[in-house]
Amino acid sequence: MKYKIALIFMSSFVLWGCSESTDDLQEWVESVKAKPAGPIEPMPEVKAAPSFEYKAHDLKSPFAELSSEVEKELLVIAEQCDVELQPDPDRTREDLERFSLDSMEMVGAMFKGDSNWGLIKMTGGPSAGKVFRVATGNYVGVDHGKIVDINEFRIMVETLVPDGQGCWEKRVVNLALNE
């Protein structure tokens, strides 16, 4: 019963608020309509764009097979490269390989028997603030980085980076303990 009375009271209050005079609004609308319309600016002049004829018929298609000379050059480069330094394209990527080593810092290490684990904290990206446990043999970073050693002060990561000649070279990066 109390709810019905409150509902009726509120409804009548809302209707009473809507029934106020809108004479001032009507006067303003009429004054705006009474003003003369301003001049319309002329359309800007459209300038014709210079024509360009695309001539790619004399260029090599990027989808065509390699010529025999280029293929021989690439094979010579590949033969000079150290096969052990080539990254494995068929290897399944690990979670921490999506992030740069610059966005990681070592925050600790754990040891139990022959097992060593490092604790890596993410400092940037969508996983900022999260701590991950890594072990020797895990891959981290975007440059095919493999953890080769963990001690209480650093995590040693061997990365593979292109050398600009079609081969790969190994670089060692140390993630030092951030105290």
C-alpha positions in Angstrom: 0.0 0.0 0.0 2.9 2.4 0.9 4.5 1.6 -2.4 1.4 2.5 -4.4 1.1 5.8 -2.6 4.8 6.6 -3.1 4.5 5.6 -6.8 1.4 7.9 -7.3 3.2 10.7 -5.5 6.3 10.4 -7.6 4.3 10.1 -10.9 2.4 13.3 -10.1 5.6 15.1 -9.2 7.2 14.1 -12.5 4.1 15.2 -14.4 3.9 18.5 -12.5 7.6 19.1 -13.5 6.8 18.6 -17.2 3.8 20.9 -17.1 5.8 24.1 -16.5 5.6 26.9 -19.0 7.9 26.7 -22.0 7.1 30.2 -23.3 10.8 31.4 -23.0 11.9 28.4 -25.1 9.2 29.2 -27.8 10.3 32.9 -27.9 14.0 31.9 -28.4 13.1 29.5 -31.2 11.0 32.2 -32.9 13.8 34.7 -32.6 16.3 32.4 -34.2 13.9 31.6 -37.1 13.3 35.3 -37.6 17.0 36.0 -38.3 17.9 36.2 -42.0 20.0 33.3 -43.3 23.7 34.0 -44.0 25.3 33.7 -47.4 26.4 30.2 -48.4 30.1 29.9 -49.1 30.9 28.7 -52.7 32.2 25.2 -53.2 36.0 25.0 -53.2 37.6 24.6 -56.6 38.5 20.9 -57.2 42.0 20.5 -58.7 42.6 17.6 -60.9 45.2 15.1 -59.6 48.0 14.4 -62.0 47.6 11.0 -63.6 50.0 8.2 -62.8 50.5 5.1 -64.8 51.7 2.1 -62.8 54.2 0.2 -64.9 55.2 -3.0 -63.1 55.2 -5.3 -66.1 59.0 -4.9 -66.4 59.6 -5.8 -62.7 59.9 -9.2 -61.2 56.9 -10.6 -59.4 57.5 -11.2 -55.7 55.5 -14.5 -56.1 57.6 -15.9 -58.9 60.2 -18.6 -58.3 63.8 -17.6 -57.8 66.1 -17.6 -60.7 68.8 -20.2 -60.8 71.6 -17.7 -60.2 69.9 -16.2 -57.1 69.2 -19.6 -55.8 72.8 -20.6 -56.2 74.0 -17.5 -54.4 71.6 -18.2 -51.5 72.9 -21.8 -51.3 76.5 -20.6 -51.1 75.6 -18.2 -48.3 73.7 -21.0 -46.5 76.7 -23.4 -46.9 79.0 -20.9 -45.2 76.7 -20.6 -42.2 77.2 -22.7 -39.0 74.3 -25.2 -39.1 74.2 -25.4 -35.3 73.5 -21.6 -35.0 70.3 -21.8 -37.1 67.1 -21.5 -35.1 64.7 -24.4 -35.3 61.6 -23.2 -37.1 59.6 -26.2 -36.1 60.1 -25.8 -32.3 57.0 -25.0 -30.3 57.3 -21.5 -28.9 57.2 -20.9 -25.1 55.1 -18.2 -23.4 58.0 -15.9 -22.5 59.2 -15.8 -26.1 56.5 -13.2 -26.9 58.3 -10.6 -24.9 61.6 -8.7 -25.2 64.4 -9.4 -22.7 64.3 -5.7 -22.0 60.9 -6.2 -20.4 62.2 -8.9 -18.0 64.2 -8.7 -14.8 65.5 -11.4 -12.5 64.1 -11.1 -9.0 65.3 -14.3 -7.4 66.5 -17.9 -7.7 65.5 -21.3 -6.1 67.7 -24.3 -5.7 66.8 -27.9 -4.7 69.3 -30.7 -5.3 70.4 -30.5 -8.9 67.5 -28.3 -10.0 67.9 -24.6 -10.4 65.0 -22.2 -11.1 65.1 -18.5 -11.8 62.3 -16.0 -11.0 61.7 -13.5 -13.8 59.4 -10.5 -13.2 57.8 -8.8 -16.2 58.4 -5.0 -16.2 56.3 -4.0 -19.2 53.6 -5.2 -21.6 50.3 -6.9 -20.7 52.0 -9.2 -18.1 53.7 -6.3 -16.2 54.2 -7.3 -12.5 53.8 -11.0 -13.0 56.6 -13.4 -11.9 57.5 -16.5 -13.9 59.6 -19.5 -12.9 62.1 -20.5 -15.5 64.7 -23.3 -15.7 67.8 -24.1 -17.7 66.7 -25.1 -21.2 63.6 -22.7 -21.3 63.4 -20.2 -24.1 62.8 -16.5 -23.4 62.8 -13.3 -25.4 62.1 -12.7 -29.1 65.6 -13.5 -30.3 65.4 -17.3 -29.8 67.0 -16.9 -26.3 67.7 -20.1 -24.4 68.6 -20.2 -20.7 71.9 -21.9 -20.3 72.8 -21.2 -16.7 71.1 -20.0 -13.5 72.8 -18.9 -10.3 71.8 -16.7 -7.3 73.0 -13.5 -9.1 72.1 -13.9 -12.8 70.3 -15.9 -15.5 72.5 -16.5 -18.6 70.6 -16.5 -21.9 72.1 -17.4 -25.3 70.3 -15.6 -28.1 70.5 -16.0 -31.8 70.4 -12.9 -33.9 70.8 -12.4 -37.7 74.2 -11.2 -38.7 73.1 -9.4 -41.8 74.8 -11.9 -44.2 72.0 -14.5 -44.1 73.5 -16.4 -41.1 73.0 -16.2 -37.4 75.3 -15.4 -34.6 75.1 -16.3 -30.9 75.1 -13.6 -28.2 75.0 -14.0 -24.4 72.7 -11.8 -22.4 72.7 -11.9 -18.6 69.7 -11.0 -16.6 71.2 -9.8 -13.3 69.4 -10.0 -10.0 67.5 -6.8 -9.4 67.8 -6.1 -5.6 
